[in-house]
Amino acid sequence: MKTHLHTVPIIPELEKNISKIKEISGGTSELLFNEVNISGIHCCLMCCEGLVSTAVLTQLVIKPLMELELDSVSPKGLLEHVNSNMMLSIDRPIADNYGDMFRLLNSGFIVLAVDGADYILAFGAQGHERRGITEPSGENNLTGSHDGFTELIRTNMSLIRRRIKSPHYVQKLIVTGDTSQTDICICYMSDRVPQHLIDRILQSIENIKLESVFSTGYIKPFLEPKKKSIFSSVGMTERPDVLCSKLTEGRVAVLIDGNPYALYIPKLVSDNFQTLDDYNFKPYFGTFIRWLKYAAFLLALLLPAFYVAVAVHHPEMLNSTLLLILADAEKNAPFSITAETVGVLLMYEIIKEAGIRLPKVVGGAVSIVAGIIIGDSAVKSGLISTPLLTVAAISVISGFVMPGLSQSISVLRIIFVICGGIWGLFGMSLCASVVLFNICSTEDYGFPYTAPFSPFFGKAMGDTLVRTGFRKKQEQNFTVEELHEQN
Amino acid sequence: MSKIKGSQLFALLISIRIFSVICMTDLTNANSMAGVAVSTAVQILAVTPMLLLYKDSSFSLKKEMLFGKFGKLLYILFFILWGAVSFSNLWEVTKSVYFPIESSFTGAVILGAVCVYTASLGIKALFRASGLIVGLIGISLIIMLVGAYPKAELTHFIPDADFSGIIKAAVRDFCRSGELVMLFILCELVPKGKRKAVTVFFTAKLILTELIAAVEITVLGKIINISDFPFFTAGAFSQPMSIQRADSVYMILFTILCVLTATVQITLSTMLINELLPDLKYKSLITAVLMLAVSSALNITQFDITVLSGILILILAVAVPIIMYIRRKFHENKKDNSSLTAVSNA
């Protein structure tokens, strides 16, 4: 990402150089200037307060520089000597323009400017406050590792590198966002991902003209197809172990500085039903859990709509006992079943949103109000029927099984209820057709979202329809490239 | 142009066929079942020239002179007609089976709107969706078989001595095999595995049609003759679980297959219209409206299109490929002769 400052060269005269830096930065307070004489040459050490480690600055940079004694050395000679003969830090970039210099300063580098030199030397001494590696809050696992990504891109890169030591694993850093100048890292296995795919992804990111990039949501739309799809074809995880498994399958990951989530491309529909625990359990149990998840998806999406459609338009589908229970429950309800169901589902979404946004201390109160006051009293007062509340609860709980699909399910569930309420199973089928065709049209960089189910790819069934054991899996060497569809 | 797998072609064709079978009203006895078998054998013979044409990797439907403007128009008309038949089927089914819609026309309009959207998503989405719909067909048939097993009476399965019925049933089945025309156009999109897909399709078509017919006949017995749509009645008679009726469940399969079939017709028509009138806007919408209009006309006039569709299938799926094949062979021979003459002259 190049700004106009990248075209402004460093002024060799130190006084003018410092003035220019102060002018560009607007006299910002955290920028510190330390003018010193090193081997008789007027120099200035600059850094951003709070971004550098004070210990590193004093012990590893200032002290050796102040002890440096060189006879009749030129300004450039001094910088060359410091760069070549003194190992002040591992990372010692050089900048000859103010764009690069400010980027280094604002990234926690110490900058050494020398009077008479038209470039500066920087030392990596980042030492800002950071959140430690903690367990991911959104993707809980019983038997997997307990570390999650953090906000620091370098830490996240190291978390992956610790797991994949292969020399074929590549991490490419690029910068995007004119103002935020956010570091973005493209991660992939060079022996499993075709170069044309990497080029296309890099091209997509380079095409981003956003002023700032603060989270994954800013990048995601540029990696997704332009067609309006209901489900996202870009995956997201906050677990390094999950991301590593995706990378070894030949997918490409995108890390964004300042965000503890990684994106991966392509995401397949089956990814929503896989968790790391599946691979730590016995294969039969893994398969059982997977099938439960598929069933849960259908329940989450269709159960309230099916209830409404059957109760309103197709009561002949129920046996007499069920029909009587339903009729008895609904006879006193003041609203139509469709309105009642939509109301309950909307209320749940409101409560969920309140639970997420409110401070944790108030969260308990929300649960009490939602569960006891609204739920219990609504049923007792006859506003909502008990069977409906049961159906809604089953559907909502089933939706929790696939957190990656929660957004789509929340909206689709209500649409299905409305269609089921108006046109019964016929309406539901029409709605299902729309969703089915939409899912089938979703693809990212030539990878169909519905693969390996359609187009059918038998080899991949061992990790989608069932969960085969690793003895069998080790012979397969599956990569997503096999699912790539020809145009 | 999108490249499609042979298995996807199979999935699409078999889904369209199952929709036709669901809507069939005359698969009522052993003779009609035999007629289907005869018709399938004839269809296999009928598609042979088509497959021979596509066997030649240099063959492309787009490049053929015969497939010019008039040819394209004829195919467009056929697809519009076939799409209209899908809407008419919905129209007819809603009259006999309870559909929670105000009127049959409203149902057809809503379905048309859905089809316009699904067609706008492209041919790849269509093929992928058909792959998943085949799974739905499988599940529905299993439910039907499980439910039908205790109700089935093999004594209902008595062959009729009137063998002319077999011929009539075979002709009727051929006239309903619009998928042959679709096959001719769609084969262009399948680079590999055409022959295997077609072989599997005809085998599956025969087995599934006979299976559904057998279930209908054995479960319904004599009732089949007074039933408007035996598939739905058989569904109502066979109860897999302790629910009172299950025929509404088959409404889901019927609706999804109807959407798929109409979408295929809209997509194929749009594809061909695009070659004739590339600047025309809202092609899918126009096609869907035309289909609805034709469907309304068919319903109002009660016009039986069996003979007309039979003739069109014969022309578009059999005669055209044969003529194309002969022309190609003739040109190849001419080329060989001219090159031989050139060699001998040299």
Chai-1 contact restraints between the chains, C-beta under 6 A:
chainA,res_idxA,chainB,res_idxB,connection_type,confidence,min_distance_angstrom,max_distance_angstrom,comment,restraint_id
A,H313,B,P100,contact,1.0,0.0,6.0,A-B,restraint_1
A,H314,B,S248,contact,1.0,0.0,6.0,A-B,restraint_2
A,E316,B,Q244,contact,1.0,0.0,6.0,A-B,restraint_3
A,E316,B,R245,contact,1.0,0.0,6.0,A-B,restraint_4
A,M317,B,I243,contact,1.0,0.0,6.0,A-B,restraint_5
A,M317,B,S248,contact,1.0,0.0,6.0,A-B,restraint_6
A,N319,B,S242,contact,1.0,0.0,6.0,A-B,restraint_7
A,N319,B,I243,contact,1.0,0.0,6.0,A-B,restraint_8
A,N319,B,Q244,contact,1.0,0.0,6.0,A-B,restraint_9
A,W423,B,P100,contact,1.0,0.0,6.0,A-B,restraint_10
A,W423,B,I101,contact,1.0,0.0,6.0,A-B,restraint_11
A,G424,B,P100,contact,1.0,0.0,6.0,A-B,restraint_12
A,L425,B,S248,contact,1.0,0.0,6.0,A-B,restraint_13
A,L425,B,M251,contact,1.0,0.0,6.0,A-B,restraint_14
A,L425,B,I252,contact,1.0,0.0,6.0,A-B,restraint_15
A,F426,B,F99,contact,1.0,0.0,6.0,A-B,restraint_16
A,F426,B,T255,contact,1.0,0.0,6.0,A-B,restraint_17
A,S429,B,I252,contact,1.0,0.0,6.0,A-B,restraint_18
A,S429,B,T255,contact,1.0,0.0,6.0,A-B,restraint_19
A,S429,B,I256,contact,1.0,0.0,6.0,A-B,restraint_20
A,L430,B,V114,contact,1.0,0.0,6.0,A-B,restraint_21
A,S433,B,V114,contact,1.0,0.0,6.0,A-B,restraint_22
A,S433,B,I256,contact,1.0,0.0,6.0,A-B,restraint_23
A,S433,B,V259,contact,1.0,0.0,6.0,A-B,restraint_24
A,V434,B,V114,contact,1.0,0.0,6.0,A-B,restraint_25
A,L436,B,A129,contact,1.0,0.0,6.0,A-B,restraint_26
A,F437,B,T118,contact,1.0,0.0,6.0,A-B,restraint_27
A,F437,B,L121,contact,1.0,0.0,6.0,A-B,restraint_28
A,F437,B,A125,contact,1.0,0.0,6.0,A-B,restraint_29
A,F437,B,A129,contact,1.0,0.0,6.0,A-B,restraint_30
A,C440,B,A125,contact,1.0,0.0,6.0,A-B,restraint_31
A,C440,B,R128,contact,1.0,0.0,6.0,A-B,restraint_32
A,C440,B,A129,contact,1.0,0.0,6.0,A-B,restraint_33
A,S441,B,L121,contact,1.0,0.0,6.0,A-B,restraint_34
A,S441,B,A125,contact,1.0,0.0,6.0,A-B,restraint_35
A,T450,B,R128,contact,1.0,0.0,6.0,A-B,restraint_36
A,S454,B,R128,contact,1.0,0.0,6.0,A-B,restraint_37
A,S454,B,G131,contact,1.0,0.0,6.0,A-B,restraint_38
A,S454,B,L132,contact,1.0,0.0,6.0,A-B,restraint_39
A,P455,B,K5,contact,1.0,0.0,6.0,A-B,restraint_40
A,P455,B,Q8,contact,1.0,0.0,6.0,A-B,restraint_41
A,F456,B,S7,contact,1.0,0.0,6.0,A-B,restraint_42
A,Q486,B,K3,contact,1.0,0.0,6.0,A-B,restraint_43
